[in-house]
Structure formats: structure tokens, C-alpha cells
Amino acid sequence: WTTLGQYGEWMFNLVRTSSEGKPQTGISFLLIDMKSPGVSVRPIKLLDGDCEVNDVFFDNVEVPAENLIGEENKGWTYAKHLLSHERTNIADVNRAKRELERLKRIARAEGVYDDLRFRDQIALLEVDIVALEMLVLRVLSAEKSGRNALDIAGLLKIKGSEIQQRYTELMMLAAGPYSLPYIHEAMDAGWQGDQAAAAGLQGFPGGDVANATLAPTYFNYRKTTIYGGSNEVQRNIVAQTVLG
Ligand SMILES: Cc1cc2nc3c(=O)[nH]c(=O)nc-3n(C[C@H](O)[C@H](O)[C@H](O)COP(=O)(O)OP(=O)(O)OC[C@H]3O[C@@H](n4cnc5c(N)ncnc54)[C@H](O)[C@@H]3O)c2cc1C
């Protein structure tokens, strides 16, 4: 599940270098040249029809000692720091604000904005996005003044990923059948085309072409509560490190 690994020239890996002590110790941080003999990459097709992630296999790959980052067996310490930045980044408040405006545009165009129950959903989403933005700003401000606030990165990841799933779902509900790509050729017997490649090309007749990727995006975004560490595991981390 290596994101965009099919384009990578280098990757960093956490590799077990010792089996002594706690499982978290004995892991080292290595840079691996993807062109090394024994590295093979197999793209995985996701629900949206696109290949965004890959199986990466290592068969007796040799890595020069100079590719070790930091101290041997301390890889998990470095990884935890990187992961907290990844999780803060996943919160992606800027995208959420932009997509909220897009959701409102689609809802108005499709007439569901006048439905009070639908508008309630948009309002609840907006409140959560504003709250998440405040939380991200608090973390950034604490970091700037030298305090370690990244303990709550898991919380930012949980809230941000759930918000992303909500807006992709609401957009699809608002656009209805127009959220599907229309591929005329798909009706031909034996059609084997690549749906993802065709998705951006045509909207459903009578619909907005830009809406034709809403359903594939909705499917793609099921990933957000899994990647970067699943949300269930983030809840455990927040319970242990923040709530005590
Ligand atoms: C789109 C996508 C891109 C990714 N990109 C990368 C990448 O570039 N590089 C990379 O290294 N990895 C990548 N991953 C892998 C990702 O980090 C893992 O899928 C994720 O951390 C979850 O681990 P897992 O798949 O082993 O699930 P598991 O740990 O097997 O979990 C399976 C289920 O059990 C639950 N579970 C597990 N442990 C507990 C627990 N203690 N308490 C409660 N529930 C628990 C989980 O929440 C989940 O629902 C990617 C994954 C996806 C989906």
C-alpha cells in the first residue's frame, strides 16, 4: 500500500534490525533505491478504478549501510515524529473549506439547498470544519512557541478524515445520478475500458461535467479513515496520550 510508489525513485522503510527489547525498538529507518535488484512494484486498482497505491516486494534486497538514517534501532522514534506531521497534514482544513463551498454550489444548482434537512447537514459540517481549523491553529501556535502539541495529531486525523468522508458523501447525494461518469462505450458488449481515464471526459447527459467525478472521489475517500493509521488506532493513541 505504498502511495504513488509506481513513480518513486527512492523510498524510506522501517525495517526490523533487532528482535531484542520491546517491539517498537529494534526498527531502523532505511532509504532504499527503488532500482535496487529485488525490488518489485505491483500497482493496486482501488474502488475508484485508479491505481494510487502499490504492493512493494523486497526479495533479498541489499542496502548500503550509508543509507541508514540516524541511529540503528531508533527508527520508530523518528517515524512517530513523521507520523504526527502526516496526521496533522491529513486534517487538510484548506481543502475542507474549499470543498464546503463546492458542496454549497452543487446543492444550490441541484435544488437540494432549499431542503432544510439537507441544509442542516451542511451547517453541521461547516461547524465541524471551523472547530477543526481552530484546533489546527492552536497546534501550530503551540508548536511555534516550542511546546510539543503534536500529541493530538491523532485527533486532527480522526476529525479531518471524517469531515472528508462527509463532504464527499453529501456532494454525491446532492448531485444524484450526475455524480457518475457517463461512458457511452460502456454499454457496448465486452467493454473493457479504463473507467478512471474516461471519468473526467464526459458528464452525464444534462449534468455538469465537473460533477462526473464525485462518485469515484466518494469511493476513493473511503481510504481516509484507514491510511496514516486507522481511526480506531488513533482513538487508542489519543486515549492514552491526551486523555490519560
Ligand atoms: C489509500 C492508502 C494509502 C496508503 N499508503 C501508504 C503508504 O504510502 N505507505 C505505507 O507505509 N502505508 C500506506 N498505507 C497503509 C496504511 O498505513 C495502513 O493500511 C493503516 O495504517 C492500517 O493498517 P492495516 O491496513 O495494517 O490495518 P490493521 O492494523 O490490520 O487493522 C484492521 C482493522 O482492525 C482495526 N484495529 C487494528 N488494531 C486495533 C486496535 N488496537 N484497536 C482497535 N481496532 C484495531 C483497525 O482499525 C482496522 O479497522 C496506505 C493505506 C491506504 C488505504
The ligand as an SDF file (V2000), in Angstrom:
LIG
                    3D

 53 58  0  0  0  0  0  0  0  0999 V2000
   -5.0690    4.5370    0.2910 C   0  0  0  0  0  0  0  0  0  0  0  0
   -3.9990    4.0480    1.2240 C   0  0  0  0  0  0  0  0  0  0  0  0
   -2.6970    4.5190    1.0830 C   0  0  0  0  0  0  0  0  0  0  0  0
   -1.6820    4.0440    1.9060 C   0  0  0  0  0  0  0  0  0  0  0  0
   -0.4040    4.4920    1.7020 N   0  0  0  0  0  0  0  0  0  0  0  0
    0.6110    4.0020    2.4470 C   0  0  0  0  0  0  0  0  0  0  0  0
    1.9630    4.3850    2.2190 C   0  0  0  0  0  0  0  0  0  0  0  0
    2.2500    5.1860    1.3350 O   0  0  0  0  0  0  0  0  0  0  0  0
    2.9390    3.8600    2.9810 N   0  0  0  0  0  0  0  0  0  0  0  0
    2.6590    2.9450    3.9720 C   0  0  0  0  0  0  0  0  0  0  0  0
    3.5740    2.5050    4.6610 O   0  0  0  0  0  0  0  0  0  0  0  0
    1.3810    2.5560    4.2180 N   0  0  0  0  0  0  0  0  0  0  0  0
    0.3570    3.0470    3.4710 C   0  0  0  0  0  0  0  0  0  0  0  0
   -0.9350    2.6360    3.7060 N   0  0  0  0  0  0  0  0  0  0  0  0
   -1.1710    1.6130    4.7490 C   0  0  0  0  0  0  0  0  0  0  0  0
   -1.8170    2.2010    5.9900 C   0  0  0  0  0  0  0  0  0  0  0  0
   -0.8600    2.8930    6.7620 O   0  0  0  0  0  0  0  0  0  0  0  0
   -2.4790    1.0380    6.7720 C   0  0  0  0  0  0  0  0  0  0  0  0
   -3.4740    0.4580    5.9470 O   0  0  0  0  0  0  0  0  0  0  0  0
   -3.1190    1.5520    8.0420 C   0  0  0  0  0  0  0  0  0  0  0  0
   -2.1510    2.0140    8.9510 O   0  0  0  0  0  0  0  0  0  0  0  0
   -3.9480    0.4660    8.7520 C   0  0  0  0  0  0  0  0  0  0  0  0
   -3.1500   -0.6500    8.9870 O   0  0  0  0  0  0  0  0  0  0  0  0
   -3.5730   -2.0720    8.4180 P   0  0  0  0  0  0  0  0  0  0  0  0
   -4.0280   -1.9380    6.9850 O   0  0  0  0  0  0  0  0  0  0  0  0
   -2.4540   -2.9880    8.7260 O   0  0  0  0  0  0  0  0  0  0  0  0
   -4.8660   -2.4560    9.2500 O   0  0  0  0  0  0  0  0  0  0  0  0
   -4.9220   -3.3740   10.5340 P   0  0  0  0  0  0  0  0  0  0  0  0
   -3.9670   -2.8480   11.5810 O   0  0  0  0  0  0  0  0  0  0  0  0
   -4.8080   -4.7920   10.1020 O   0  0  0  0  0  0  0  0  0  0  0  0
   -6.3810   -3.0600   11.0240 O   0  0  0  0  0  0  0  0  0  0  0  0
   -7.5360   -3.7350   10.5110 C   0  0  0  0  0  0  0  0  0  0  0  0
   -8.7390   -3.2400   11.2980 C   0  0  0  0  0  0  0  0  0  0  0  0
   -8.5900   -3.5430   12.6970 O   0  0  0  0  0  0  0  0  0  0  0  0
   -8.6700   -2.3500   13.4710 C   0  0  0  0  0  0  0  0  0  0  0  0
   -7.6790   -2.4030   14.5670 N   0  0  0  0  0  0  0  0  0  0  0  0
   -6.3650   -2.7770   14.4700 C   0  0  0  0  0  0  0  0  0  0  0  0
   -5.7660   -2.6660   15.6780 N   0  0  0  0  0  0  0  0  0  0  0  0
   -6.6950   -2.1880   16.5460 C   0  0  0  0  0  0  0  0  0  0  0  0
   -6.6640   -1.8520   17.9380 C   0  0  0  0  0  0  0  0  0  0  0  0
   -5.5680   -1.9770   18.6690 N   0  0  0  0  0  0  0  0  0  0  0  0
   -7.8200   -1.3620   18.4950 N   0  0  0  0  0  0  0  0  0  0  0  0
   -8.9520   -1.2180   17.7460 C   0  0  0  0  0  0  0  0  0  0  0  0
   -9.0330   -1.5380   16.4150 N   0  0  0  0  0  0  0  0  0  0  0  0
   -7.9270   -2.0080   15.8370 C   0  0  0  0  0  0  0  0  0  0  0  0
   -8.3340   -1.2160   12.5150 C   0  0  0  0  0  0  0  0  0  0  0  0
   -8.9090   -0.0090   12.9120 O   0  0  0  0  0  0  0  0  0  0  0  0
   -8.9480   -1.7130   11.2120 C   0  0  0  0  0  0  0  0  0  0  0  0
  -10.3230   -1.4430   11.1680 O   0  0  0  0  0  0  0  0  0  0  0  0
   -1.9750    3.0840    2.9170 C   0  0  0  0  0  0  0  0  0  0  0  0
   -3.3030    2.6340    3.0820 C   0  0  0  0  0  0  0  0  0  0  0  0
   -4.2990    3.0980    2.2520 C   0  0  0  0  0  0  0  0  0  0  0  0
   -5.7130    2.5820    2.4610 C   0  0  0  0  0  0  0  0  0  0  0  0
  1  2  1  0
  2  3  1  0
  2 52  2  0
  3  4  2  0
  4  5  1  0
  4 50  1  0
  5  6  2  0
  6  7  1  0
  6 13  1  0
  7  8  2  0
  7  9  1  0
  9 10  1  0
 10 11  2  0
 10 12  1  0
 12 13  2  0
 13 14  1  0
 14 15  1  0
 14 50  1  0
 15 16  1  0
 16 17  1  0
 16 18  1  0
 18 19  1  0
 18 20  1  0
 20 21  1  0
 20 22  1  0
 22 23  1  0
 23 24  1  0
 24 25  2  0
 24 26  1  0
 24 27  1  0
 27 28  1  0
 28 29  2  0
 28 30  1  0
 28 31  1  0
 31 32  1  0
 32 33  1  0
 33 34  1  0
 33 48  1  0
 34 35  1  0
 35 36  1  0
 35 46  1  0
 36 37  1  0
 36 45  1  0
 37 38  2  0
 38 39  1  0
 39 40  1  0
 39 45  2  0
 40 41  1  0
 40 42  2  0
 42 43  1  0
 43 44  2  0
 44 45  1  0
 46 47  1  0
 46 48  1  0
 48 49  1  0
 50 51  2  0
 51 52  1  0
 52 53  1  0
M  END
$$$$
